[in-house]
């Protein structure tokens, strides 16, 4: 069943964890007609060594809470993202998450589209 409302920072069931968890938590908030909106919660996770995302869709991503370092394969340094920062990642632009905050949850809003 499609959820029709919610809170991005809810601390209840299936919500933002208060402490570190082994894997990122991803919740699909909306999807249809070639677009998907996700909330991703990271608690210190990063991409595995030598791993690069190479996605078939464009991704617009914003950090709502916490912090992260996003690196593109064609750049020598990662981009530090703080709350309010967003990045458009074109399809097939190889990238990775170098780091996310270990002392607090990092909440991302991601929109995937063609």
C-alpha positions as CSV (number, residue, x, y, z in Angstrom):
1,X,0.0,0.0,0.0
2,X,1.3,3.5,-0.9
3,X,2.0,5.6,2.1
4,X,0.5,9.1,1.6
5,X,2.2,11.0,4.3
6,X,4.9,10.8,6.9
7,X,7.8,12.6,8.5
8,X,11.4,12.5,7.2
9,X,12.9,12.6,10.7
10,X,10.5,10.3,12.4
11,X,12.2,8.3,15.2
12,X,9.6,5.5,15.5
13,X,9.4,2.2,13.7
14,X,11.1,2.1,10.2
15,X,12.5,5.5,10.9
16,X,15.7,7.3,11.6
17,X,17.7,5.2,14.1
18,X,19.1,6.8,17.2
19,X,22.3,4.9,16.9
20,X,24.5,3.2,14.3
21,X,23.1,0.3,12.4
22,X,25.0,-2.2,10.2
23,X,23.5,-1.1,6.9
24,X,21.9,2.0,5.4
25,X,18.1,2.2,5.7
26,X,16.3,3.0,2.5
27,X,12.6,3.9,2.3
28,X,10.8,4.5,-1.1
29,X,8.6,7.5,-0.5
30,X,7.0,7.7,-3.9
31,X,7.4,6.0,-7.3
32,X,5.9,6.1,-10.8
33,X,6.3,7.0,-14.4
34,X,10.1,6.7,-14.4
35,X,10.7,8.5,-11.1
36,X,11.5,7.2,-7.6
37,X,11.9,9.2,-4.4
38,X,13.8,7.7,-1.5
39,X,14.8,8.6,2.0
40,X,18.2,7.1,2.8
41,X,19.6,7.0,6.3
42,X,23.3,6.4,6.8
43,X,25.0,5.9,10.2
44,X,28.6,6.0,9.3
45,X,28.4,3.8,6.2
46,X,30.5,4.4,3.0
47,X,31.0,2.7,-0.3
48,X,33.2,-0.4,-0.2
49,X,36.8,0.2,-1.3
50,X,37.3,0.5,-5.0
51,X,33.5,0.4,-5.6
52,X,31.9,3.0,-7.9
53,X,28.1,3.5,-8.5
54,X,27.3,3.5,-12.2
55,X,23.6,4.0,-12.4
56,X,21.2,3.9,-15.4
57,X,19.2,6.8,-14.1
58,X,20.0,10.4,-13.1
59,X,20.0,11.0,-9.4
60,X,19.3,14.3,-7.6
61,X,20.4,13.9,-4.0
62,X,20.2,16.3,-1.0
63,X,21.6,15.9,2.5
64,X,18.9,16.9,5.0
65,X,20.7,16.1,8.2
66,X,24.2,14.9,9.2
67,X,27.0,15.1,6.6
68,X,28.7,13.1,3.9
69,X,31.6,13.1,1.4
70,X,30.6,12.3,-2.2
71,X,33.3,11.6,-4.7
72,X,33.1,11.4,-8.5
73,X,35.6,9.2,-10.3
74,X,36.7,12.1,-12.5
75,X,37.5,14.3,-9.6
76,X,40.6,14.1,-7.3
77,X,38.8,15.1,-4.1
78,X,35.5,14.4,-2.5
79,X,32.7,17.0,-2.1
80,X,31.7,17.6,1.6
81,X,27.9,17.8,1.8
82,X,26.2,19.4,4.7
83,X,22.4,19.9,5.4
84,X,20.9,21.7,2.5
85,X,23.5,20.8,0.0
86,X,22.4,18.9,-3.1
87,X,24.0,17.4,-6.2
88,X,22.7,16.2,-9.5
89,X,24.4,13.0,-10.6
90,X,23.9,12.3,-14.3
91,X,23.3,8.7,-15.4
92,X,26.5,6.8,-15.7
93,X,28.7,9.4,-13.9
94,X,30.7,7.1,-11.6
95,X,30.6,8.1,-8.0
96,X,31.0,6.8,-4.5
97,X,30.2,7.8,-0.9
98,X,33.6,8.3,0.8
99,X,32.1,8.9,4.3
100,X,29.0,9.7,6.2
101,X,28.8,11.1,9.8
102,X,29.6,8.5,12.4
103,X,28.3,10.5,15.3
104,X,24.7,11.2,14.0
105,X,22.5,9.9,11.3
106,X,22.9,11.4,7.8
107,X,19.4,11.7,6.1
108,X,19.4,11.9,2.3
109,X,16.6,12.6,0.0
110,X,17.2,11.0,-3.4
111,X,15.2,11.4,-6.6
112,X,16.0,8.9,-9.4
113,X,14.7,9.8,-12.9
114,X,15.3,9.3,-16.6
